Amino acid sequence: MHIQHQGQWVFAIGLVVVLTSVLAGNFIQDELVSLGDQAFLAKHGATGWLTFLSFAFGFPLGMAVCATGMFMASEPAARKRLLFAITALFVALSAILVPGIAGRAPSPYFFGTGGYIILVLVLATLWFWGRHRASLPPEARLGADLQGAGYLCFAVVAWNLCGVGGMPSFALDPEKMLATGSRGFAIGQMKAIMAALVAGWILTAAGYRMSLKTSQ
């Protein structure tokens, strides 16, 4: 089978995994909300674990498979395909690996260090984006503009996530959230995050679509 067709089949498999995760979440969400994860798993045993794991980790795993499939469709070198697949799998399993390494206790140093790294990388991305845009012919710049606007949305999301988990929303410290009355502010921030994520992905997808059209 041609490598492009193989990549398309891998993408389709990833899509099935993603949809299965979404359906599993819809199936268990009411009971999971009322019981919590520990009571839900204790009640349903192995079946509950399977459904919960599909919901919790199926989406990132399926997206990693989809990304690997699209990479395969355009990359003939087997070593590069394998390296991308391993990287995608690591990212997909980060929800398991990172807490296992960094622990589940509150860590201002962990979040603070990550925040400063993100700040530097956002500024570097915008700098390189500007340099890249300047090197493009005029007809190709609209796609880059849309992608840059998408990156800006993701930067705003990162900033608001810091505020949700820490000061001023304190979502990771429910007792402090209740004591300070910041729940309403946290809900507002989460709605802003959702709006920025939707806008960011729309702009990014539209930007790549526009770049693809101008390159043909």
Sequence and secondary structure as in RCSB ss.txt:
>XXXX:A:sequence
MHIQHQGQWVFAIGLVVVLTSVLAGNFIQDELVSLGDQAFLAKHGATGWLTFLSFAFGFPLGMAVCATGMFMASE
PAARKRLLFAITALFVALSAILVPGIAGRAPSPYFFGTGGYIILVLVLATLWFWGRHRASLPPEARLGADLQGAG
YLCFAVVAWNLCGVGGMPSFALDPEKMLATGSRGFAIGQMKAIMAALVAGWILTAAGYRMSLKTSQ
>XXXX:A:secstr
  HHHHHHHHHHHHHHHHHHHHHHHHHHHHHHHHH HHHHHHHHHHHHHHHHHHHHHHHHHHHHHHHHHHHHTT 
  HHHHHHHHHHHHHHHTHHHHHHHHH SS  HHHHHHHHHHHHHHHHHHHHHHHHHHHHS GGGHHHHHHHHHH
HHHHHHHHHHHHHHHSTTT TT HHHHHHHT HHHHHHHHHHHHHHHHHHHHHHHHHHHHHHHHH 
